[in-house]
Amino acid sequence: MKYLIRKEIAGFFSSAMGYVILLVWFLAASLMLWFFNGEYNLPDGGYATLRPFFSLSPILFLLLVPATTMRMFAEENRMGTLELLFSRPIKISTIVLSKFWSAWLLMIIALVPTIIYVISIYLLSNTGIDWGETTGGYCGLLCLLATFVSFGLFTSSLTSNQLVAFLLAILLSFSAFYGFELIASLTTSGSLHNGWVQLGIQAHYQSMARGVIDTRDLIYFASITLFFIYLTIQVNTRKR
């Protein structure tokens, strides 16, 4: 599996597109947080918190993660290299998990430069930074990224067209993150409203972004991620 993970990561950085994707993500986040006026601007907020960053990140990752995962199965399927990979004595689960781990590691690499935001807020503040909220926010992002990656791998395994895989991943991620909140807004019953909200990703992510790391939220993210990894394995097993 280590060889396959290294192969996927090396393949991502073998072309300029990989660097462009990561650069665009970091520039977009930096501009929104430090230069453009609006609800995400950190200096205008007046508080030593990264809450605007944790609110903005899911929106940007709705595009970044599908852009990273769209090629992982779709491109190999289009070029015929997937058949060659399937012909080797490697378990389908090993192939899928290696692609999952490589894509997740790439997203973690994308998060590393944002440590600059933490240092900047800490140095600019007279009262320090809420480390509990910051730690919870990053844990929430890691869980969110794992789930989005599982969505992206699943949609990439369904088609040989990268653009179709990209659009399907965006649709699935958007629906899982915002869709249940939209449905909940149409209900009048308090218990029914809360039930729909709890089904969506946004409520669990926001809970962690406030610094509350609840076992139920971790189980929620792990369950969805494992479910879509399982679906991806099943899709590729049928292809084999």
Contacts in CASP RR format, 6 or more apart in sequence:
PFRMAT RR
TARGET T0000
AUTHOR 0000-0000-0000
METHOD contacts of the structure
MODEL  1
MKYLIRKEIAGFFSSAMGYVILLVWFLAASLMLWFFNGEYNLPDGGYATL
RPFFSLSPILFLLLVPATTMRMFAEENRMGTLELLFSRPIKISTIVLSKF
WSAWLLMIIALVPTIIYVISIYLLSNTGIDWGETTGGYCGLLCLLATFVS
FGLFTSSLTSNQLVAFLLAILLSFSAFYGFELIASLTTSGSLHNGWVQLG
IQAHYQSMARGVIDTRDLIYFASITLFFIYLTIQVNTRKR
1 94 0 8 1.000
1 97 0 8 1.000
1 98 0 8 1.000
1 101 0 8 1.000
4 90 0 8 1.000
4 94 0 8 1.000
4 95 0 8 1.000
4 98 0 8 1.000
4 99 0 8 1.000
4 102 0 8 1.000
5 98 0 8 1.000
5 101 0 8 1.000
5 102 0 8 1.000
5 105 0 8 1.000
8 72 0 8 1.000
8 98 0 8 1.000
8 99 0 8 1.000
8 102 0 8 1.000
8 103 0 8 1.000
9 102 0 8 1.000
9 105 0 8 1.000
9 106 0 8 1.000
12 18 0 8 1.000
12 68 0 8 1.000
12 102 0 8 1.000
12 106 0 8 1.000
13 19 0 8 1.000
21 64 0 8 1.000
21 67 0 8 1.000
21 68 0 8 1.000
22 109 0 8 1.000
22 110 0 8 1.000
25 60 0 8 1.000
25 64 0 8 1.000
25 110 0 8 1.000
26 110 0 8 1.000
26 113 0 8 1.000
26 114 0 8 1.000
28 60 0 8 1.000
29 53 0 8 1.000
29 56 0 8 1.000
29 57 0 8 1.000
29 60 0 8 1.000
29 114 0 8 1.000
32 40 0 8 1.000
32 41 0 8 1.000
32 56 0 8 1.000
33 40 0 8 1.000
33 41 0 8 1.000
33 42 0 8 1.000
33 52 0 8 1.000
33 53 0 8 1.000
33 56 0 8 1.000
33 117 0 8 1.000
34 41 0 8 1.000
34 42 0 8 1.000
34 43 0 8 1.000
35 41 0 8 1.000
37 44 0 8 1.000
38 44 0 8 1.000
39 52 0 8 1.000
39 55 0 8 1.000
40 52 0 8 1.000
40 53 0 8 1.000
40 55 0 8 1.000
40 56 0 8 1.000
41 52 0 8 1.000
42 50 0 8 1.000
42 52 0 8 1.000
42 53 0 8 1.000
42 117 0 8 1.000
42 121 0 8 1.000
43 124 0 8 1.000
45 52 0 8 1.000
48 121 0 8 1.000
48 122 0 8 1.000
48 124 0 8 1.000
48 125 0 8 1.000
48 127 0 8 1.000
48 128 0 8 1.000
48 129 0 8 1.000
48 130 0 8 1.000
49 121 0 8 1.000
49 129 0 8 1.000
49 130 0 8 1.000
49 133 0 8 1.000
50 117 0 8 1.000
50 118 0 8 1.000
50 121 0 8 1.000
50 129 0 8 1.000
50 133 0 8 1.000
50 134 0 8 1.000
50 137 0 8 1.000
51 133 0 8 1.000
51 209 0 8 1.000
53 114 0 8 1.000
53 117 0 8 1.000
54 137 0 8 1.000
54 140 0 8 1.000
54 141 0 8 1.000
54 209 0 8 1.000
55 209 0 8 1.000
57 141 0 8 1.000
57 144 0 8 1.000
58 144 0 8 1.000
58 177 0 8 1.000
58 202 0 8 1.000
58 205 0 8 1.000
61 107 0 8 1.000
61 141 0 8 1.000
61 144 0 8 1.000
61 145 0 8 1.000
61 148 0 8 1.000
62 148 0 8 1.000
62 170 0 8 1.000
62 173 0 8 1.000
62 174 0 8 1.000
62 177 0 8 1.000
63 170 0 8 1.000
64 107 0 8 1.000
64 110 0 8 1.000
65 103 0 8 1.000
65 107 0 8 1.000
65 145 0 8 1.000
65 148 0 8 1.000
65 149 0 8 1.000
65 151 0 8 1.000
65 152 0 8 1.000
65 169 0 8 1.000
65 173 0 8 1.000
66 148 0 8 1.000
66 151 0 8 1.000
66 152 0 8 1.000
66 155 0 8 1.000
66 165 0 8 1.000
66 166 0 8 1.000
66 167 0 8 1.000
66 169 0 8 1.000
66 170 0 8 1.000
66 173 0 8 1.000
67 166 0 8 1.000
68 103 0 8 1.000
68 106 0 8 1.000
68 107 0 8 1.000
68 149 0 8 1.000
69 103 0 8 1.000
69 149 0 8 1.000
69 152 0 8 1.000
69 153 0 8 1.000
69 155 0 8 1.000
69 156 0 8 1.000
69 165 0 8 1.000
69 169 0 8 1.000
70 152 0 8 1.000
70 155 0 8 1.000
70 156 0 8 1.000
70 162 0 8 1.000
70 163 0 8 1.000
70 165 0 8 1.000
70 166 0 8 1.000
70 169 0 8 1.000
71 156 0 8 1.000
71 162 0 8 1.000
71 165 0 8 1.000
72 99 0 8 1.000
72 103 0 8 1.000
72 153 0 8 1.000
72 156 0 8 1.000
73 82 0 8 1.000
73 99 0 8 1.000
73 153 0 8 1.000
73 156 0 8 1.000
73 157 0 8 1.000
73 165 0 8 1.000
73 232 0 8 1.000
73 236 0 8 1.000
74 156 0 8 1.000
74 157 0 8 1.000
74 159 0 8 1.000
74 160 0 8 1.000
74 161 0 8 1.000
74 162 0 8 1.000
74 164 0 8 1.000
74 165 0 8 1.000
75 162 0 8 1.000
76 82 0 8 1.000
76 85 0 8 1.000
77 157 0 8 1.000
77 159 0 8 1.000
77 160 0 8 1.000
77 239 0 8 1.000
78 160 0 8 1.000
78 161 0 8 1.000
78 162 0 8 1.000
82 239 0 8 1.000
85 95 0 8 1.000
86 92 0 8 1.000
86 95 0 8 1.000
86 236 0 8 1.000
86 239 0 8 1.000
86 240 0 8 1.000
92 233 0 8 1.000
92 236 0 8 1.000
92 237 0 8 1.000
92 240 0 8 1.000
93 233 0 8 1.000
95 236 0 8 1.000
96 153 0 8 1.000
96 229 0 8 1.000
96 232 0 8 1.000
96 233 0 8 1.000
96 236 0 8 1.000
97 229 0 8 1.000
99 153 0 8 1.000
100 149 0 8 1.000
100 150 0 8 1.000
100 153 0 8 1.000
100 229 0 8 1.000
103 149 0 8 1.000
103 152 0 8 1.000
103 153 0 8 1.000
104 145 0 8 1.000
104 146 0 8 1.000
104 149 0 8 1.000
107 145 0 8 1.000
107 148 0 8 1.000
107 149 0 8 1.000
108 142 0 8 1.000
108 145 0 8 1.000
111 138 0 8 1.000
111 141 0 8 1.000
111 142 0 8 1.000
111 145 0 8 1.000
118 129 0 8 1.000
118 134 0 8 1.000
121 129 0 8 1.000
122 128 0 8 1.000
122 129 0 8 1.000
132 211 0 8 1.000
133 209 0 8 1.000
133 210 0 8 1.000
133 211 0 8 1.000
135 211 0 8 1.000
135 213 0 8 1.000
136 208 0 8 1.000
136 209 0 8 1.000
136 210 0 8 1.000
136 211 0 8 1.000
136 212 0 8 1.000
136 213 0 8 1.000
137 208 0 8 1.000
137 209 0 8 1.000
137 211 0 8 1.000
139 208 0 8 1.000
139 213 0 8 1.000
140 205 0 8 1.000
140 208 0 8 1.000
140 209 0 8 1.000
140 217 0 8 1.000
140 221 0 8 1.000
143 204 0 8 1.000
143 205 0 8 1.000
143 208 0 8 1.000
143 217 0 8 1.000
143 218 0 8 1.000
143 221 0 8 1.000
143 222 0 8 1.000
144 201 0 8 1.000
144 205 0 8 1.000
144 221 0 8 1.000
146 221 0 8 1.000
146 225 0 8 1.000
147 176 0 8 1.000
147 201 0 8 1.000
147 221 0 8 1.000
147 224 0 8 1.000
147 225 0 8 1.000
147 228 0 8 1.000
148 169 0 8 1.000
148 173 0 8 1.000
149 225 0 8 1.000
150 224 0 8 1.000
150 225 0 8 1.000
150 226 0 8 1.000
150 227 0 8 1.000
150 228 0 8 1.000
150 229 0 8 1.000
150 232 0 8 1.000
151 169 0 8 1.000
151 172 0 8 1.000
151 173 0 8 1.000
151 176 0 8 1.000
151 228 0 8 1.000
152 165 0 8 1.000
152 168 0 8 1.000
152 169 0 8 1.000
152 172 0 8 1.000
152 173 0 8 1.000
153 228 0 8 1.000
153 229 0 8 1.000
153 232 0 8 1.000
154 172 0 8 1.000
154 228 0 8 1.000
154 231 0 8 1.000
154 232 0 8 1.000
154 235 0 8 1.000
155 165 0 8 1.000
155 168 0 8 1.000
155 169 0 8 1.000
155 172 0 8 1.000
156 162 0 8 1.000
156 165 0 8 1.000
156 169 0 8 1.000
157 232 0 8 1.000
157 235 0 8 1.000
157 236 0 8 1.000
157 239 0 8 1.000
158 165 0 8 1.000
158 168 0 8 1.000
158 235 0 8 1.000
159 165 0 8 1.000
159 168 0 8 1.000
176 200 0 8 1.000
176 201 0 8 1.000
176 224 0 8 1.000
177 200 0 8 1.000
177 201 0 8 1.000
177 202 0 8 1.000
177 205 0 8 1.000
178 202 0 8 1.000
179 200 0 8 1.000
180 196 0 8 1.000
180 197 0 8 1.000
180 199 0 8 1.000
180 200 0 8 1.000
180 201 0 8 1.000
180 202 0 8 1.000
181 196 0 8 1.000
181 197 0 8 1.000
181 200 0 8 1.000
181 202 0 8 1.000
181 203 0 8 1.000
183 196 0 8 1.000
184 192 0 8 1.000
184 193 0 8 1.000
184 194 0 8 1.000
184 195 0 8 1.000
184 196 0 8 1.000
184 197 0 8 1.000
185 193 0 8 1.000
187 193 0 8 1.000
187 196 0 8 1.000
197 203 0 8 1.000
198 204 0 8 1.000
201 221 0 8 1.000
201 224 0 8 1.000
204 216 0 8 1.000
204 217 0 8 1.000
204 220 0 8 1.000
204 221 0 8 1.000
205 217 0 8 1.000
207 214 0 8 1.000
207 217 0 8 1.000
208 214 0 8 1.000
208 217 0 8 1.000
END
